[in-house]
C-alpha cells in the first residue's frame, strides 16, 4: 500500500509538468512564427518595390497562421498592379505616342477603349480597397505585430489607393479630350493636310475648332503626368 501511495503522490505533479511543457511548446511555436513574419514584413516587404514577393513553401511553414495576414497585402497588391498594367500603362503608351497631328487619329481607337475601361477600373480598385479593409479588421494581432503590420498596410494598401483617386479622373479627362481631337480630324477627311509635322485646314472656322480642342491638352496632360508620377512613387 505504501508503494501505491507513493506512485499516486508523484503521478499528478508529473502529469502537470508534462502538460506545462507541452503548452509552452505550442506558445513558443506561435511566437517563433510571429517573429519570423515580423522580420519578413520589416526586411522584405517594406523594402520591396511595387511587386510583393510570393511566399515560398518554407515561408508558409515558418509563418503558420500569419500567412493569411500576408494574403490581404499580397491580394490587394496584385489587383492594383493588374489595374495599372491593363488600364493605365496603355494610356501612358498611347499619350507618349502622340508626337504629330496625324497621331491623334492613329491613337484615337486605343484611347477610346482605354477611356471606356477607366470607369470600371475605378470601381474595381475601390472594391479591392474595401475588401482589404474588411479583412484587416478581422485580424487578431498582438501589439508588436500590429505596429509593424500597420506600417506595411499603409505602404502597400493605403498610399497606392489614395494615389489612384486623382489619377483615374485625370486619365479619363485627358483620354476623352484626345479622342475628341482625333474624331474631329477624322471627320474632316481629305480636307485636312499634314505638312512639316503640322496640320492645315481649308477654312479658318475648322482651324479655330481644332485649336479650341487642343487648347486644354497641355494642362490636362500635366495633371495626368503629375498624378501618374505620384502613383508610381506610392507603389514603390
Secondary structure by P-SEA (a helix, b strand, c coil): caaaaaaaaaaaaaaaaaaaaaaaaaaaaaaaaaaaaaaaaaccccccccccccccaaaaaaaccaaaaaaaaaaaaaaaaaaaacccaaaaaaaaacccaaaaaaaaaaaaaaaaaaaaaaaaaaaaaaaaaaaaaaccccaaaaaaaaaaaaaccaaaaaaaaaaaaaaaaaaaaaaaaaaaaaaacccccccccccccccaaaaaaaaaaacaaaaaaaaaaaaaaaaaaaac
